[in-house]
Every structure is written in structure tokens, then in C-alpha cells.
């Protein structure tokens, strides 16, 4: 029993320059909670989740806006230097993604994925082989594992 047997292969991925609006459309269209961010070689560099995107809706600074130009001027003039925008102001995957990502390999036991999800309150994990994203394993995928364990003929000793 390995993660490769339960993961969703060939997941939807995005590039760092993908606009936030496109990410939201992808999440809705595929009914998924997050998407891995990969570089040109398919290597995992981050993850954008629905939680990362809802910062926009929860940021009371964004409405009402008198003038975006004026706001940007004052932020650039008075704001801290050398800091990144926060997630509510991000416009691309690179600006809103989480870079400290937990991942698993296809040869791991599914219990490793389950433990990471429970310990870190995650809904899914990228499955990475040689640095490249080859799949995603979610809580729903792990539920199918429980179904398999119910059958005594399929249990491992």
C-alpha cells in the first residue's frame, strides 16, 4: 500500500506568474481547494489554496477605495521598505503562495500523508518525485484507503 496507489495523478498546476483571478477560476472549475505552483521544469515551489485567496475578502482595508493610485503611492512612500505584499494585495501566484510546503513521495505509506494532514491541518499534499509534482493526495483519497482496510482480505499483516 503506497501513496501512488491512492493519489490523483497529473494534478492541475500553475506557474508563479498566474494571476489570482485565474487561480480562483481553476479552483472553482476543478472543485479543488488548492493547487501546486511549479517552475518551468515542473518542480514544486509553492502551493496556493482557497485560504490564501480569501485573504482578499477578509481584508477590510480593500473597500471602499478612494483611489488605488493614491493608496499605492502612500503604501510605497510610507510603508516598510523591502517587504513583500501581503496575501490580500497579491496579484499573482508568487505573491500569495505558501512556500513552506509539506509534500510526500509516491513510495511512502499513506499513513505518512494522513499524519501530515492531521498535524498541519492540511486538506491535500503534493506528491513529488525527484522534485517534480506528479500527483496530489487529498483527504478524500485517504478515505478510499479506509474502505480498502474494511475488507479483511485486503489487509496487510
C-alpha positions in Angstrom: 0.0 0.0 0.0 1.7 3.1 -1.2 0.7 6.7 -1.9 1.0 6.1 -5.6 -2.0 3.8 -5.4 -4.3 6.4 -3.9 -3.1 9.8 -5.3 -4.7 11.7 -8.1 -2.0 11.7 -10.9 -1.2 14.6 -13.2 -2.7 17.3 -11.0 -3.7 20.8 -12.1 -0.6 23.0 -11.5 0.1 26.7 -12.0 3.1 28.9 -12.7 4.3 31.7 -10.4 3.1 34.4 -12.7 -0.5 33.0 -12.9 -3.0 35.8 -12.0 -5.0 35.4 -8.8 -8.3 35.6 -10.8 -7.2 32.7 -13.0 -6.3 30.7 -9.9 -9.7 31.3 -8.4 -11.4 30.2 -11.6 -9.2 27.0 -11.7 -10.1 26.1 -8.1 -13.8 26.6 -8.8 -13.8 24.8 -12.2 -12.0 21.7 -10.8 -13.7 21.9 -7.4 -10.4 21.7 -5.6 -9.1 23.5 -2.5 -5.5 24.2 -3.7 -3.1 23.9 -6.5 0.7 23.4 -6.6 2.9 26.2 -8.0 5.6 24.8 -10.2 8.6 26.3 -12.1 9.2 25.7 -15.8 10.7 22.3 -15.1 7.6 21.2 -13.1 9.4 21.5 -9.7 7.4 22.3 -6.7 8.0 25.9 -5.4 4.8 26.6 -3.5 1.0 26.0 -3.1 -1.9 28.3 -3.4 -5.0 27.4 -1.5 -8.5 28.8 -1.3 -7.5 30.1 2.1 -4.6 32.1 0.5 -7.2 33.7 -1.8 -9.9 34.6 0.7 -7.5 37.0 2.4 -8.8 39.4 -0.2 -12.3 39.1 1.1 -11.3 39.3 4.7 -9.1 42.4 4.4 -11.2 45.4 5.4 -8.5 47.8 4.0 -9.6 46.9 0.5 -13.1 48.5 0.5 -14.1 51.2 -0.1 -11.2 52.5 -2.0 -10.9 56.2 -2.7 -8.1 55.8 -5.2 -6.0 52.7 -5.9 -3.3 55.1 -7.3 -3.3 57.2 -4.1 -3.3 54.0 -1.9 -0.3 52.6 -3.8 1.5 55.9 -3.5 1.1 56.1 0.2 2.0 52.4 0.7 5.1 52.8 -1.3 6.0 56.1 0.3 5.2 55.3 4.0 5.2 51.6 4.0 8.0 49.4 5.2 10.8 49.0 2.7 11.8 45.7 1.2 8.8 43.8 2.4 6.5 41.7 0.2 2.9 42.5 -0.3 0.6 40.6 2.0 -1.7 38.0 0.5 -4.7 40.3 0.4 -2.8 42.5 -2.0 -1.1 39.8 -4.1 -1.9 39.7 -7.8 0.0 36.5 -8.8 0.6 33.0 -7.5 4.1 34.1 -6.5 2.7 36.9 -4.3 0.1 34.8 -2.5 1.5 31.2 -2.4 2.8 29.4 0.6 6.4 28.4 0.1 6.9 26.2 3.1 5.1 23.2 1.6 4.8 19.7 3.1 4.9 17.0 0.4 5.1 13.3 0.1 6.7 10.8 -2.3 4.8 8.1 -4.2 6.7 5.4 -2.4 5.6 6.5 1.1 2.9 4.7 3.1 -0.5 6.7 3.1 -0.3 6.9 6.8 2.5 9.4 6.4 0.2 11.7 4.3 -2.6 11.2 6.9 -0.3 12.2 9.8 0.9 15.3 7.9 -2.6 16.3 7.1 -3.8 15.9 10.7 -0.7 17.6 12.3 -0.7 20.6 10.0 -4.4 20.9 9.2 -4.0 20.3 5.5 -6.6 19.1 3.0 -4.2 17.8 0.4 -0.5 17.2 -0.2 1.6 17.4 -3.4 3.2 14.1 -4.4 6.7 14.8 -5.5 9.2 12.5 -7.3 12.7 13.9 -7.9 11.4 17.4 -7.1 8.6 17.3 -9.7 4.9 17.3 -8.9 3.4 14.0 -10.2 0.2 13.9 -8.2 -1.8 15.1 -5.2 -3.2 13.1 -2.4 -6.2 14.5 -0.5 -8.3 13.6 2.5 -10.9 12.1 0.1 -8.2 9.9 -1.4 -7.3 8.7 2.0 -10.9 7.9 2.7 -10.7 5.3 -0.1 -7.9 3.8 1.9 -10.2 3.3 4.8 -12.7 1.5 2.6 -9.9 -0.9 1.4 -8.9 -1.6 5.0 -12.5 -2.7 5.9 -12.1 -5.7 3.6 -10.2 -8.3 5.7 -8.9 -10.0 2.5 -7.1 -6.8 1.5 -5.5 -6.1 4.9 -1.8 -6.2 5.3 -0.2 -8.1 8.1 
